[in-house]
Amino acid sequence: MDNISEFERLISIRIMQEDAEAIFSLLSTERDGIFTMEIIPYFALFVQSCQEYMGENYLPGEAALRIKDIRNHIKSYAESFGKTKRKVASVDQEQDTIFKSQLRFDFLKSWNIHFNLGTYWTEDHHIIGNTQQLAAFLGTKDLSDTELGKKQYDLGYQIGSFVSSVCGGFSESLERPVVERASTAIKIKNYYDINTNTHNAFFVNHSSKELNLFNLHLLCNMNFVKHILRPLFSEGNTWLFRVEYVVTYYTFRALQRLKNYCENNDDVVADTKGIVEIESTGNELFQSKFRNCMMHYNLENQGVLSLEHIKQPFFGIIENCFEGKDYQSYLTLLHSFSDKIIDFLEKQFNCKDIKPKQL
């Protein structure tokens, strides 16, 4: 192996170690039930990316399959909108059937008085999660199923063991990085229930149910990162940077897929003009060479590292991929672009007049 390849391999390992320590820090401090469900896809992203780099599955059979499926959920909304629309409708129908079945008297089932979508909110009125999305990526029809709790505990144990092993193994030969936290022990305490079969004040216009839910899931992903994850870490945490990048990229791609669908079909009407206004910035931020190293840990032969910039934040990868930009300026652009997408999505909903209740 030549010197540059060895250098790239060591940086790949160091980045994995830094991400593992950030996740281990969260595993050590965060106990909120909603948070622990919402965060699983981003833990799964780390575990699966590590296993792909190492060329081996370290988790046992069922857990390995679940990790891969949950990781894939992150990019599921960026598939063709027609396919996504069918998935969204299927989950909504499943949840509707489950919640309707919980009504005590059969004659009430035709009255359409039940709720089939629970939403979670921050204290300062930002929606950051919902039950239909949780059911989709956890691969369950019923979030109240007692077996789900056992499965989630087992999966959490496997994730925790893997992360702990990575931290311990790397620390034997590399100095352990310091994880700077801005806060700990976050609480998600507010909810608002919705019946998606009837008009609700939360939905601004009379778009199709599938489009409303599609936009809702995208907004929940973006807001979870901005209003839940970001406040937990000091500025500059590179695992958080990776998560925000991945979530923002796939949200951007999902909106592009929606625009493309609307241009070729007339059964869905969306604000394509607003999406066009977003596109130019996104195309600049998400160039392929940089995107590949954000999605995967293998930096060997990717052309994203150089000795010239190695002492810069994030090992100078930004400087090597974007002329005239450094880590901080790129991070500022990413935050700004994320906020632009959030602003666009929030306009699809009437958040101000909603009054969430405490869990």
C-alpha positions as CSV (number, residue, x, y, z in Angstrom):
1,M,0.0,0.0,0.0
2,D,1.4,3.4,-1.0
3,N,1.7,6.3,1.5
4,I,-1.3,8.3,0.3
5,S,-3.6,5.2,0.5
6,E,-2.4,4.6,4.1
7,F,-3.0,8.2,4.9
8,E,-6.5,8.1,3.5
9,R,-7.2,4.9,5.4
10,L,-6.1,6.4,8.7
11,I,-8.3,9.5,8.2
12,S,-11.3,7.2,7.3
13,I,-10.8,5.4,10.6
14,R,-10.4,8.6,12.5
15,I,-13.7,10.0,11.2
16,M,-15.4,6.7,12.1
17,Q,-14.0,7.0,15.6
18,E,-15.2,10.6,16.0
19,D,-18.7,9.7,14.8
20,A,-18.7,6.7,17.2
21,E,-17.8,8.9,20.1
22,A,-20.6,11.3,19.3
23,I,-23.1,8.5,19.2
24,F,-21.7,6.9,22.4
25,S,-22.2,10.3,24.1
26,L,-25.9,10.3,23.1
27,L,-26.4,6.7,24.2
28,S,-24.9,7.7,27.6
29,T,-27.2,10.7,28.3
30,E,-30.5,10.5,26.3
31,R,-33.4,8.5,27.7
32,D,-36.5,10.2,26.2
33,G,-38.7,7.6,24.6
34,I,-39.6,9.6,21.5
35,F,-36.0,10.7,21.0
36,T,-34.7,7.1,21.2
37,M,-37.1,6.1,18.4
38,E,-36.5,9.1,16.2
39,I,-32.7,8.8,16.4
40,I,-32.5,5.1,15.3
41,P,-32.2,5.8,11.6
42,Y,-29.1,7.9,12.2
43,F,-27.5,5.3,14.4
44,A,-28.4,2.7,11.8
45,L,-26.6,4.9,9.1
46,F,-23.4,4.8,11.2
47,V,-23.5,1.1,11.9
48,Q,-24.3,0.1,8.4
49,S,-21.7,2.4,6.9
50,C,-19.1,1.0,9.3
51,Q,-19.9,-2.6,8.4
52,E,-19.7,-1.8,4.7
53,Y,-16.3,-0.2,5.2
54,M,-15.1,-3.1,7.2
55,G,-16.6,-5.6,4.8
56,E,-18.3,-7.7,7.4
57,N,-21.6,-7.8,9.4
58,Y,-20.8,-7.7,13.1
59,L,-24.5,-7.7,14.1
60,P,-26.4,-11.0,14.3
61,G,-28.7,-11.9,11.4
62,E,-32.1,-10.3,12.2
63,A,-30.5,-7.2,13.7
64,A,-28.2,-6.8,10.6
65,L,-31.3,-6.9,8.3
66,R,-33.2,-4.4,10.4
67,I,-30.3,-2.0,10.5
68,K,-30.0,-2.1,6.8
69,D,-33.7,-1.6,6.3
70,I,-33.9,1.3,8.7
71,R,-30.8,2.9,7.2
72,N,-32.5,2.7,3.7
73,H,-35.5,4.5,5.1
74,I,-33.5,7.7,5.2
75,K,-33.4,7.8,1.5
76,S,-36.8,6.3,0.8
77,Y,-38.6,9.6,0.2
78,A,-36.1,10.4,-2.6
79,E,-37.4,7.5,-4.7
80,S,-39.8,8.3,-7.5
81,F,-42.8,10.3,-6.1
82,G,-45.3,7.8,-7.5
83,K,-43.6,5.0,-5.5
84,T,-43.4,7.2,-2.4
85,K,-47.0,8.2,-2.7
86,R,-48.1,4.6,-2.7
87,K,-45.9,3.8,0.4
88,V,-47.3,6.8,2.3
89,A,-50.9,5.9,1.5
90,S,-50.2,2.3,2.5
91,V,-48.9,3.3,6.0
92,D,-51.7,5.7,6.5
93,Q,-54.2,2.9,5.7
94,E,-52.5,0.5,8.1
95,Q,-52.5,3.1,10.9
96,D,-56.1,4.0,10.2
97,T,-57.2,0.3,10.4
98,I,-55.3,-0.2,13.7
99,F,-56.6,2.9,15.5
100,K,-60.1,2.2,14.2
101,S,-60.0,-1.3,15.6
102,Q,-59.2,0.1,19.1
103,L,-62.6,1.8,19.4
104,R,-64.7,0.0,22.0
105,F,-68.0,-0.2,20.1
106,D,-68.2,-1.5,16.5
107,F,-70.9,1.1,15.5
108,L,-68.3,3.9,16.2
109,K,-66.0,2.7,13.5
110,S,-68.1,4.2,10.7
111,W,-68.3,7.6,12.5
112,N,-64.7,8.5,11.6
113,I,-64.1,10.0,15.0
114,H,-60.7,8.3,15.7
115,F,-57.2,9.7,15.4
116,N,-54.7,7.9,13.2
117,L,-51.7,10.2,13.2
118,G,-49.8,11.4,16.3
119,T,-47.4,14.3,15.9
120,Y,-44.6,15.4,18.3
121,W,-43.6,19.0,19.0
122,T,-41.0,21.1,20.7
123,E,-41.8,23.6,23.4
124,D,-41.3,26.4,20.9
125,H,-43.9,25.0,18.5
126,H,-41.9,23.0,15.9
127,I,-43.1,19.6,14.7
128,I,-40.3,17.1,14.9
129,G,-41.8,13.7,14.5
130,N,-45.0,11.6,13.8
131,T,-46.3,8.1,14.5
132,Q,-46.8,7.1,10.8
133,Q,-43.2,7.8,10.0
134,L,-42.0,5.9,13.1
135,A,-44.2,2.9,12.1
136,A,-42.7,3.0,8.6
137,F,-39.0,3.0,9.5
138,L,-39.4,0.7,12.5
139,G,-41.2,-1.8,10.2
140,T,-44.3,-2.2,12.4
141,K,-48.0,-1.7,11.9
142,D,-48.7,-1.2,15.6
143,L,-46.5,1.1,17.7
144,S,-48.3,-0.2,20.9
145,D,-47.4,-3.8,20.2
146,T,-45.6,-5.2,23.2
147,E,-43.4,-7.3,21.0
148,L,-42.1,-4.1,19.3
149,G,-40.7,-2.9,22.7
150,K,-38.7,-6.1,23.0
151,K,-37.4,-5.9,19.5
152,Q,-36.4,-2.2,20.0
153,Y,-34.6,-3.1,23.2
154,D,-32.7,-5.9,21.5
155,L,-31.9,-3.6,18.5
156,G,-30.7,-0.8,20.9
157,Y,-28.6,-3.3,22.7
158,Q,-26.9,-4.4,19.5
159,I,-26.3,-0.8,18.4
160,G,-24.9,0.1,21.8
161,S,-22.6,-2.9,21.8
162,F,-21.3,-2.2,18.3
163,V,-20.7,1.5,19.1
164,S,-19.0,0.7,22.4
165,S,-16.7,-1.9,20.6
166,V,-15.8,0.6,17.9
167,C,-14.9,3.3,20.6
168,G,-12.9,0.8,22.7
169,G,-11.1,-0.8,19.7
170,F,-10.0,2.5,18.1
171,S,-8.9,4.0,21.4
172,E,-6.3,1.3,21.8
173,S,-4.3,2.9,19.0
174,L,-5.8,6.4,18.5
175,E,-6.2,9.2,21.0
176,R,-9.9,9.4,22.1
177,P,-11.6,12.5,20.6
178,V,-13.4,14.9,22.9
179,V,-17.1,15.3,22.2
180,E,-18.3,18.7,23.2
181,R,-22.0,18.8,24.2
182,A,-24.1,21.9,24.4
183,S,-26.9,20.1,26.4
184,T,-28.1,16.7,27.5
185,A,-31.2,14.8,28.6
186,I,-33.6,16.4,26.0
187,K,-37.3,16.0,26.6
188,I,-40.0,15.7,23.9
189,K,-43.2,16.4,25.8
190,N,-45.8,17.8,23.4
191,Y,-48.1,16.0,21.0
192,Y,-51.1,16.7,18.7
193,D,-53.4,14.0,17.3
194,I,-54.9,14.1,13.8
195,N,-57.5,12.2,11.8
196,T,-56.1,12.2,8.2
197,N,-59.5,11.2,6.8
198,T,-61.0,14.6,7.6
199,H,-60.0,18.2,7.0
200,N,-57.8,19.4,9.8
201,A,-56.7,23.0,10.6
202,F,-53.1,21.8,10.5
203,F,-53.2,21.3,6.7
204,V,-53.2,24.7,5.0
205,N,-54.8,23.7,1.7
206,H,-56.8,21.0,0.2
207,S,-53.9,19.0,-1.3
208,S,-54.2,15.3,-1.5
209,K,-53.7,13.3,1.7
210,E,-50.6,11.7,0.3
211,L,-48.9,15.0,-0.6
212,N,-49.8,16.4,2.9
213,L,-48.2,13.4,4.6
214,F,-45.2,13.4,2.2
215,N,-44.5,17.0,3.1
216,L,-45.1,16.3,6.8
217,H,-42.5,13.4,6.9
218,L,-39.9,15.6,5.2
219,L,-40.5,18.5,7.6
220,C,-40.3,16.2,10.6
221,N,-36.9,14.9,9.4
222,M,-35.5,18.4,8.9
223,N,-36.9,19.8,12.1
224,F,-35.6,16.9,14.2
225,V,-32.1,17.6,13.1
226,K,-32.4,21.4,13.5
227,H,-34.4,21.6,16.8
228,I,-33.5,18.4,18.6
229,L,-30.0,17.2,17.4
230,R,-28.3,20.5,16.7
231,P,-28.9,21.9,20.3
232,L,-27.3,18.8,21.8
233,F,-23.9,19.4,20.4
234,S,-21.5,22.3,20.2
235,E,-21.0,23.8,16.8
236,G,-18.6,21.9,14.6
237,N,-19.5,18.3,15.6
238,T,-18.7,16.3,12.4
239,W,-21.2,13.5,13.1
240,L,-24.0,16.0,13.4
241,F,-22.7,17.7,10.2
242,R,-22.9,14.3,8.4
243,V,-26.4,13.7,9.6
244,E,-27.6,17.2,8.6
245,Y,-26.0,16.8,5.2
246,V,-27.6,13.4,4.5
247,V,-31.1,14.4,5.7
248,T,-30.9,17.7,3.8
249,Y,-29.7,16.0,0.6
250,Y,-32.4,13.4,0.6
251,T,-35.1,16.0,1.4
252,F,-33.8,18.1,-1.5
253,R,-33.9,15.0,-3.8
254,A,-37.4,14.1,-2.6
255,L,-38.7,17.6,-3.5
256,Q,-37.0,17.3,-6.9
257,R,-38.8,14.0,-7.5
258,L,-42.1,15.7,-6.5
259,K,-41.5,18.5,-9.0
260,N,-40.6,16.0,-11.8
261,Y,-43.8,14.0,-11.0
262,C,-46.0,17.1,-11.2
263,E,-44.5,18.1,-14.5
264,N,-45.6,14.8,-16.0
265,N,-48.8,14.0,-14.1
266,D,-51.9,16.0,-13.2
267,D,-53.2,14.1,-10.2
268,V,-51.0,16.0,-7.7
269,V,-50.7,19.8,-7.6
270,A,-47.7,21.1,-5.6
271,D,-45.7,24.4,-5.3
272,T,-43.2,23.5,-8.0
273,K,-42.2,27.2,-8.3
274,G,-41.0,27.1,-4.7
275,I,-39.0,23.9,-5.4
276,V,-37.3,25.5,-8.5
277,E,-36.1,28.4,-6.3
278,I,-34.5,25.9,-3.9
279,E,-32.8,23.9,-6.7
280,S,-29.8,26.1,-7.7
281,T,-28.3,26.2,-4.2
282,G,-28.8,22.5,-3.7
283,N,-27.0,21.6,-6.9
284,E,-24.0,23.6,-5.8
285,L,-23.9,22.1,-2.3
286,F,-24.3,18.5,-3.2
287,Q,-21.7,17.8,-5.8
288,S,-20.9,14.1,-6.3
289,K,-17.3,13.8,-5.1
290,F,-18.1,15.3,-1.7
291,R,-21.5,13.5,-1.5
292,N,-19.8,10.1,-1.8
293,C,-17.5,10.7,1.2
294,M,-20.5,11.9,3.3
295,M,-22.5,8.8,2.6
296,H,-19.6,6.4,3.1
297,Y,-16.5,6.1,5.3
298,N,-14.0,4.9,2.6
299,L,-11.9,7.9,1.6
300,E,-9.3,5.9,-0.2
301,N,-8.7,7.0,-3.9
302,Q,-11.6,9.5,-3.6
303,G,-9.4,12.5,-4.2
304,V,-10.9,14.4,-1.2
305,L,-7.8,14.5,1.0
306,S,-4.4,16.3,0.7
307,L,-1.5,17.1,3.0
308,E,-1.9,20.8,2.2
309,H,-5.3,21.0,4.0
310,I,-5.1,18.1,6.5
311,K,-5.0,20.4,9.6
312,Q,-8.2,22.2,8.7
313,P,-11.5,21.2,10.3
314,F,-12.9,17.9,8.9
315,F,-9.4,17.2,7.6
316,G,-9.6,19.8,4.8
317,I,-12.2,17.7,2.8
318,I,-14.2,20.9,2.2
319,E,-11.2,22.8,0.8
320,N,-10.4,19.9,-1.5
321,C,-13.9,19.6,-2.9
322,F,-15.1,23.3,-3.0
323,E,-12.9,26.0,-4.3
324,G,-12.8,29.0,-2.0
325,K,-14.8,27.4,0.8
326,D,-13.7,26.1,4.2
327,Y,-15.6,24.0,6.7
328,Q,-17.2,26.9,8.5
329,S,-18.4,28.7,5.4
330,Y,-19.8,25.4,4.0
331,L,-21.5,24.6,7.3
332,T,-23.1,28.1,7.3
333,L,-24.4,27.5,3.7
334,L,-25.8,24.1,4.7
335,H,-27.6,25.6,7.7
336,S,-29.0,28.3,5.5
337,F,-30.1,25.9,2.8
338,S,-31.7,23.6,5.4
339,D,-33.6,26.6,6.8
340,K,-34.8,27.5,3.3
341,I,-36.2,24.0,2.8
342,I,-37.8,24.1,6.3
343,D,-39.4,27.4,5.5
344,F,-40.8,26.0,2.3
345,L,-42.2,22.9,4.0
346,E,-43.7,24.8,7.0
347,K,-45.7,27.0,4.5
348,Q,-47.6,23.8,3.7
349,F,-48.9,23.6,7.2
350,N,-50.7,25.8,9.7
351,C,-48.4,25.4,12.7
352,K,-49.1,28.6,14.5
353,D,-52.7,27.9,15.4
354,I,-52.1,24.3,16.5
355,K,-52.1,23.8,20.3
356,P,-50.2,20.7,21.2
357,K,-50.9,18.9,24.5
358,Q,-48.4,17.5,27.0
359,L,-47.6,13.8,26.9
